[in-house]
Amino acid sequence: VAGLQQRYREGLAELGDDFSSCDVEERDARLRADPEFTAMVFTHVCEGTYGAPEYGGNRDQRGWEAIDFAGDVQPRGWTDAEVSEP
């Protein structure tokens, strides 16, 4: 975790304090300047948005709702129709 924290500090510093107020082209250029950092952030955002809520992200399953995913339905067991006696 300490390595990730340091990498985030460095990457955010490279983006600059004015990143959020830059135009889209400037933001894209800054993100392209450090593709490893951008890939790491993208991965973590996807994990937080679409991961299982019990791991700390996807609050109230909003990420899943946005993509019409029912979520983790296991273990659901067997319905009467799925069970038959030999």
C-alpha positions in Angstrom: 0.0 0.0 0.0 2.8 2.4 0.8 4.2 2.0 -2.7 0.7 2.7 -4.2 0.3 5.8 -2.0 3.7 7.1 -3.1 2.9 6.4 -6.8 -0.5 8.3 -6.4 1.3 11.2 -4.8 3.8 11.5 -7.6 1.2 10.9 -10.4 -1.2 13.5 -9.0 1.6 16.0 -8.6 2.6 15.5 -12.2 -0.9 16.2 -13.3 -0.7 19.6 -11.5 -3.0 21.5 -9.2 -4.9 23.1 -12.1 -5.7 19.7 -13.7 -9.5 20.0 -13.1 -9.7 23.4 -14.6 -7.7 22.6 -17.7 -9.5 22.1 -21.1 -10.0 18.6 -22.3 -7.0 18.6 -24.7 -4.6 19.7 -21.9 -6.0 17.0 -19.5 -5.6 14.3 -22.2 -2.0 15.5 -22.9 -1.1 15.3 -19.2 -2.6 11.9 -18.8 -0.8 10.6 -21.9 2.5 11.9 -20.4 2.4 9.1 -17.8 0.6 6.1 -19.3 1.5 3.7 -16.4 -0.1 6.1 -13.9 -3.1 6.5 -16.1 -3.6 2.8 -16.5 -3.2 2.2 -12.7 -5.9 4.9 -12.0 -8.2 3.5 -14.7 -7.9 0.0 -13.2 -8.6 1.2 -9.7 -11.6 3.3 -10.8 -13.1 0.3 -12.6 -12.5 -1.9 -9.5 -14.1 0.7 -7.2 -17.1 1.3 -9.6 -17.9 -2.3 -10.6 -16.4 -4.5 -7.9 -18.4 -6.3 -5.3 -19.6 -3.9 -2.6 -18.3 -6.0 0.2 -14.8 -5.0 -0.8 -15.5 -1.3 -0.3 -16.6 0.1 -3.7 -19.7 0.1 -5.8 -21.7 1.8 -3.0 -25.3 0.7 -3.0 -24.5 -1.3 -6.1 -24.8 1.9 -8.2 -22.1 0.8 -10.6 -24.0 -2.4 -11.3 -27.3 -0.6 -11.7 -25.7 1.7 -14.3 -24.9 -1.3 -16.5 -28.1 -3.3 -15.6 -26.2 -6.0 -13.8 -28.2 -7.8 -11.2 -25.1 -8.3 -9.1 -23.9 -11.3 -7.2 -26.8 -13.7 -7.0 -24.8 -16.6 -5.6 -25.5 -18.8 -3.8 -29.0 -18.8 -4.9 -29.6 -22.5 -4.5 -31.8 -24.7 -6.7 -35.4 -24.1 -7.7 -38.0 -26.8 -7.6 -37.9 -27.0 -11.4 -34.2 -27.5 -11.4 -34.3 -30.4 -8.9 -35.5 -33.8 -9.9 -35.4 -37.2 -8.2 -33.4 -40.0 -9.9 
